[in-house]
Amino acid sequence: MKKTFTLNHEKIKYPRMVDAAKHEVKKYLKRERNKTLPLDADYWAFDCKFGNTADQAQEVHVAELNNCISEIEKQELSSFYVEILARPALRQSPDFDDEADD
């Protein structure tokens, strides 16, 4: 998903537009997580960018997207850009050999 959300509408109030944007992001994440994984993957990882425009977008963690949108609401900006790309990933197993030497 690469999208610029516009938060001004003649009939819909600003807080409802922000809630709709949050809902659309959550819905997209849920839809991507429910897709079948390749055999060599454990989970879906997300590469996310967030900013006022596509040029100003910076990398953020997927868990921070909701907070970033809330910050936009506090600043009362009229639009923002979100980029979310799903990729299959493997979990890293902890290395227990280092702890056994101590």
Backbone as ProteinMPNN parsed JSONL, in Angstrom:
{"seq_chain_A": "MKKTFTLNHEKIKYPRMVDAAKHEVKKYLKRERNKTLPLDADYWAFDCKFGNTADQAQEVHVAELNNCISEIEKQELSSFYVEILARPALRQSPDFDDEADD", "coords_chain_A": {"N_chain_A": [[0.849, -1.171, 0.0], [0.709, 2.058, -0.956], [-0.036, 5.157, -0.214], [-1.536, 8.383, -0.168], [-3.252, 9.971, 2.256], [-6.017, 12.067, 2.409], [-7.343, 14.416, 4.567], [-9.436, 16.212, 4.618], [-12.773, 17.07, 4.102], [-15.864, 18.063, 2.758], [-18.255, 17.355, 4.055], [-17.714, 15.464, 6.009], [-16.453, 15.264, 9.277], [-13.278, 16.245, 10.661], [-12.078, 14.541, 12.784], [-13.39, 12.089, 12.239], [-12.466, 11.482, 9.701], [-9.782, 10.999, 10.262], [-10.046, 8.735, 11.901], [-11.089, 6.985, 9.995], [-8.906, 6.716, 8.279], [-7.052, 5.46, 9.983], [-8.44, 3.089, 10.397], [-8.451, 2.015, 7.807], [-5.72, 1.488, 7.409], [-5.259, -0.438, 9.421], [-6.994, -2.428, 8.516], [-5.801, -3.121, 6.088], [-3.36, -4.185, 7.009], [-4.293, -6.417, 8.44], [-5.465, -7.891, 6.368], [-3.207, -8.492, 4.811], [-1.705, -10.03, 6.622], [-3.281, -12.301, 6.792], [-2.888, -13.644, 4.441], [-1.61, -16.537, 2.715], [1.44, -17.92, 3.781], [4.705, -18.289, 2.295], [6.475, -21.435, 2.074], [9.015, -21.284, 3.212], [8.932, -19.316, 5.187], [8.113, -17.683, 8.325], [6.471, -15.637, 9.271], [4.7, -12.586, 8.381], [6.487, -9.762, 7.652], [6.658, -6.198, 7.868], [7.585, -3.456, 5.945], [7.648, -0.178, 6.595], [6.844, 3.208, 5.845], [6.399, 6.617, 6.735], [5.064, 9.879, 6.496], [4.636, 13.442, 5.883], [4.545, 13.927, 3.16], [5.277, 11.934, 0.221], [7.948, 12.296, -0.411], [9.05, 13.154, 1.989], [8.805, 11.016, 3.644], [9.672, 8.761, 6.249], [11.282, 5.834, 7.576], [9.394, 3.768, 9.713], [8.395, 1.727, 12.507], [5.99, -0.893, 12.258], [4.236, -0.972, 14.407], [4.167, 1.623, 15.25], [2.644, 3.105, 13.532], [-0.046, 3.863, 14.111], [0.351, 5.698, 16.198], [1.766, 7.648, 14.815], [-0.173, 8.588, 13.035], [-1.91, 9.679, 14.893], [-0.325, 11.788, 15.794], [-0.32, 13.389, 13.522], [-2.986, 14.128, 13.58], [-3.014, 15.697, 15.916], [-1.463, 17.823, 15.065], [-3.122, 18.792, 13.186], [-2.945, 18.506, 10.377], [-3.592, 18.431, 6.835], [-3.164, 16.235, 5.206], [-1.427, 13.069, 4.792], [1.214, 10.663, 4.168], [1.476, 7.182, 3.661], [3.312, 4.217, 3.473], [3.289, 0.822, 3.097], [4.779, -2.211, 2.918], [4.563, -5.611, 2.521], [6.469, -8.467, 3.45], [7.692, -11.819, 3.382], [9.143, -13.406, 6.258], [11.686, -14.824, 8.413], [11.814, -15.999, 11.761], [14.264, -15.075, 14.128], [16.303, -17.268, 15.828], [17.208, -17.443, 19.268], [20.577, -17.173, 20.397], [21.892, -19.472, 22.31], [24.352, -20.485, 22.997], [26.263, -18.564, 23.741], [25.465, -17.788, 26.302], [25.885, -20.088, 27.803], [28.606, -20.253, 28.154], [29.276, -18.492, 30.166]], "CA_chain_A": [[0.0, 0.0, 0.0], [1.361, 3.362, -1.026], [-1.215, 6.012, -0.327], [-1.612, 9.673, 0.495], [-4.58, 10.159, 2.825], [-6.474, 13.444, 2.532], [-8.194, 14.453, 5.754], [-10.445, 17.274, 4.577], [-13.957, 16.719, 3.331], [-16.857, 19.106, 3.015], [-19.347, 16.902, 4.91], [-17.227, 14.586, 7.076], [-15.624, 16.009, 10.217], [-11.862, 15.877, 10.689], [-11.775, 13.335, 13.588], [-13.9, 10.885, 11.564], [-11.554, 11.195, 8.59], [-8.59, 10.4, 10.872], [-10.432, 7.376, 12.291], [-11.232, 6.194, 8.775], [-7.557, 6.42, 7.798], [-6.508, 4.444, 10.898], [-9.147, 1.838, 10.131], [-8.002, 1.484, 6.518], [-4.373, 0.944, 7.611], [-5.41, -1.682, 10.186], [-7.651, -3.401, 7.645], [-4.803, -3.576, 5.131], [-2.42, -5.05, 7.73], [-4.973, -7.676, 8.732], [-5.621, -8.605, 5.1], [-1.89, -9.005, 4.415], [-1.31, -11.084, 7.571], [-4.089, -13.491, 6.561], [-2.481, -14.321, 3.218], [-0.814, -17.726, 2.987], [2.875, -17.702, 3.791], [5.532, -19.258, 1.576], [6.937, -22.511, 2.958], [10.269, -20.935, 3.884], [8.732, -18.133, 6.021], [7.376, -17.868, 9.58], [5.489, -14.577, 9.489], [4.774, -11.45, 7.468], [7.125, -8.557, 8.169], [6.197, -5.03, 7.131], [8.476, -2.317, 5.79], [6.719, 0.951, 6.618], [7.316, 4.589, 5.786], [5.337, 7.548, 7.099], [5.474, 11.273, 6.423], [3.648, 14.397, 5.379], [4.487, 13.66, 1.729], [6.064, 10.761, -0.153], [9.363, 12.674, -0.386], [9.471, 13.342, 3.376], [8.505, 9.804, 4.41], [10.779, 8.106, 6.938], [10.95, 4.484, 8.017], [8.855, 3.609, 11.061], [7.973, 0.357, 12.814], [4.56, -1.078, 11.983], [3.486, -0.679, 15.63], [4.141, 3.068, 15.453], [1.807, 3.783, 12.535], [-1.206, 4.472, 14.76], [0.83, 6.876, 16.913], [2.123, 8.659, 13.811], [-1.422, 9.179, 12.555], [-2.401, 10.517, 15.991], [0.474, 13.014, 15.773], [-0.844, 14.198, 12.408], [-4.255, 14.684, 14.059], [-2.708, 16.771, 16.867], [-0.958, 18.956, 14.302], [-4.229, 19.181, 12.322], [-2.517, 18.58, 8.989], [-4.677, 18.051, 5.932], [-2.883, 14.983, 4.521], [-0.2, 12.369, 5.144], [1.582, 9.577, 3.26], [1.815, 5.911, 4.292], [3.762, 3.152, 2.585], [3.405, -0.44, 3.822], [5.114, -3.303, 2.019], [4.666, -6.881, 3.238], [7.461, -9.421, 2.953], [7.814, -12.988, 4.257], [10.367, -13.354, 7.057], [11.964, -15.918, 9.346], [12.142, -15.58, 13.122], [15.641, -15.33, 14.528], [16.37, -18.066, 17.049], [18.198, -16.885, 20.179], [21.835, -17.9, 20.444], [22.072, -19.893, 23.682], [25.737, -20.895, 23.229], [26.995, -17.483, 24.419], [25.088, -17.761, 27.708], [26.391, -21.285, 28.457], [30.028, -20.076, 28.461], [29.44, -17.647, 31.353]], "C_chain_A": [[0.893, 1.232, 0.0], [0.241, 4.36, -1.248], [-1.013, 7.319, 0.42], [-3.054, 9.859, 0.955], [-4.871, 11.653, 2.921], [-7.527, 13.499, 3.627], [-9.19, 15.605, 5.752], [-11.567, 16.849, 3.634], [-15.033, 17.722, 3.705], [-17.952, 18.671, 3.99], [-18.88, 16.066, 6.101], [-16.255, 15.365, 7.962], [-14.22, 15.407, 10.294], [-11.571, 14.636, 11.542], [-12.267, 12.041, 12.945], [-13.02, 10.492, 10.383], [-10.271, 10.533, 9.105], [-8.882, 8.959, 11.279], [-10.566, 6.466, 11.078], [-9.864, 5.808, 8.211], [-6.9, 5.345, 8.664], [-7.135, 3.078, 10.61], [-8.662, 1.203, 8.82], [-6.604, 0.862, 6.632], [-4.457, -0.385, 8.352], [-6.027, -2.79, 9.342], [-6.67, -3.967, 6.633], [-3.812, -4.532, 5.804], [-3.045, -6.412, 8.023], [-5.11, -8.525, 7.469], [-4.289, -9.226, 4.655], [-1.441, -10.142, 5.33], [-2.069, -12.385, 7.339], [-3.74, -14.218, 5.267], [-1.598, -15.517, 3.575], [0.668, -17.405, 2.831], [3.584, -18.684, 2.872], [6.073, -20.298, 2.572], [8.192, -22.151, 3.741], [10.143, -19.707, 4.794], [7.905, -18.475, 7.257], [6.258, -16.846, 9.769], [5.66, -13.506, 8.414], [5.427, -10.282, 8.205], [6.681, -7.387, 7.293], [7.273, -3.954, 7.126], [7.578, -1.094, 5.627], [7.462, 2.276, 6.529], [6.12, 5.489, 6.071], [5.881, 8.963, 7.012], [4.358, 12.158, 5.91], [3.457, 14.228, 3.877], [5.344, 12.432, 1.44], [7.563, 11.071, -0.098], [9.9, 12.784, 1.038], [9.287, 12.09, 4.228], [9.77, 9.184, 4.979], [10.328, 6.739, 7.407], [10.468, 4.508, 9.463], [8.507, 2.131, 11.249], [6.461, 0.274, 12.631], [3.715, -0.733, 13.216], [3.352, 0.815, 15.891], [3.22, 3.806, 14.489], [0.623, 4.513, 13.17], [-0.799, 5.743, 15.509], [1.198, 8.0, 15.945], [0.879, 9.356, 13.27], [-2.024, 10.077, 13.632], [-1.632, 11.831, 16.071], [0.013, 13.95, 14.657], [-2.146, 14.873, 12.842], [-4.011, 15.839, 15.028], [-2.222, 18.026, 16.148], [-2.008, 19.516, 13.349], [-3.782, 19.409, 10.879], [-3.606, 18.03, 8.083], [-4.416, 16.748, 5.183], [-1.602, 14.36, 5.074], [-0.012, 11.19, 4.202], [1.972, 8.352, 4.073], [2.239, 4.932, 3.209], [3.978, 1.91, 3.432], [3.643, -1.539, 2.793], [5.317, -4.568, 2.841], [5.728, -7.753, 2.594], [7.509, -10.609, 3.909], [9.152, -12.947, 4.987], [10.476, -14.577, 7.956], [12.278, -15.333, 10.715], [13.59, -15.942, 13.414], [15.643, -16.134, 15.819], [17.45, -17.478, 17.953], [19.439, -17.791, 20.232], [22.148, -18.24, 21.895], [23.51, -20.298, 23.992], [26.535, -19.832, 23.981], [26.697, -17.47, 25.915], [25.667, -18.957, 28.451], [27.86, -21.13, 28.84], [30.246, -19.287, 29.726], [29.461, -18.419, 32.632]], "O_chain_A": [[1.736, 1.399, 0.881], [-0.358, 4.412, -2.322], [-0.405, 7.36, 1.49], [-3.97, 9.9, 0.134], [-4.064, 12.414, 3.454], [-8.485, 12.726, 3.62], [-9.736, 15.939, 6.803], [-11.336, 16.345, 2.535], [-15.098, 18.174, 4.848], [-18.525, 19.512, 4.683], [-19.589, 15.976, 7.103], [-15.351, 16.039, 7.467], [-14.014, 14.223, 10.027], [-10.872, 13.74, 11.067], [-11.625, 11.001, 13.092], [-12.848, 9.306, 10.098], [-9.737, 9.623, 8.471], [-8.072, 8.065, 11.036], [-10.19, 5.295, 11.137], [-9.688, 4.693, 7.72], [-6.267, 4.427, 8.144], [-6.451, 2.055, 10.586], [-8.485, -0.013, 8.746], [-6.335, -0.172, 6.02], [-3.805, -1.354, 7.963], [-5.629, -3.951, 9.441], [-6.698, -5.164, 6.346], [-3.465, -5.568, 5.236], [-2.39, -7.443, 7.869], [-4.894, -9.736, 7.504], [-4.26, -10.361, 4.177], [-0.855, -11.118, 4.859], [-1.56, -13.461, 7.654], [-4.253, -15.31, 5.023], [-0.924, -15.516, 4.605], [1.089, -16.724, 1.896], [3.108, -19.804, 2.689], [6.115, -20.045, 3.776], [8.402, -22.673, 4.835], [11.161, -19.11, 5.143], [7.109, -19.414, 7.253], [5.222, -17.153, 10.358], [6.623, -13.515, 7.648], [4.956, -9.87, 9.265], [6.366, -7.568, 6.116], [7.805, -3.588, 8.174], [6.839, -0.982, 4.648], [8.558, 2.435, 7.067], [4.986, 5.179, 5.705], [7.019, 9.224, 7.403], [3.28, 11.685, 5.55], [2.343, 14.367, 3.371], [6.056, 11.947, 2.319], [8.361, 10.192, 0.229], [11.083, 12.533, 1.27], [9.589, 12.11, 5.421], [10.796, 9.088, 4.306], [9.137, 6.506, 7.613], [11.051, 5.173, 10.319], [8.346, 1.388, 10.282], [5.747, 1.257, 12.827], [2.591, -0.251, 13.074], [2.502, 1.228, 16.679], [3.037, 5.016, 14.62], [0.326, 5.651, 12.807], [-1.511, 6.746, 15.465], [0.963, 9.173, 16.235], [0.879, 10.57, 13.071], [-2.587, 11.125, 13.317], [-2.212, 12.872, 16.379], [-0.033, 15.166, 14.84], [-2.388, 16.037, 12.521], [-4.714, 16.849, 14.976], [-2.523, 19.147, 16.559], [-1.818, 20.585, 12.769], [-4.186, 20.38, 10.24], [-4.449, 17.248, 8.523], [-5.337, 16.197, 4.58], [-0.802, 15.026, 5.731], [-0.948, 10.766, 3.524], [2.708, 8.459, 5.054], [1.602, 4.833, 2.16], [4.761, 1.934, 4.382], [2.816, -1.77, 1.91], [6.145, -4.597, 3.752], [5.878, -7.784, 1.372], [7.379, -10.43, 5.12], [10.163, -12.519, 4.43], [9.492, -15.267, 8.222], [12.929, -14.294, 10.819], [14.076, -16.992, 12.994], [15.04, -15.714, 16.806], [18.498, -17.058, 17.465], [19.341, -19.013, 20.122], [22.624, -17.381, 22.638], [23.854, -20.441, 25.166], [27.402, -20.175, 24.784], [27.583, -17.171, 26.716], [25.923, -18.846, 29.65], [28.323, -21.805, 29.76], [31.316, -19.394, 30.325], [29.593, -17.83, 33.706]]}, "name": "protein", "num_of_chains": 1, "seq": "MKKTFTLNHEKIKYPRMVDAAKHEVKKYLKRERNKTLPLDADYWAFDCKFGNTADQAQEVHVAELNNCISEIEKQELSSFYVEILARPALRQSPDFDDEADD"}
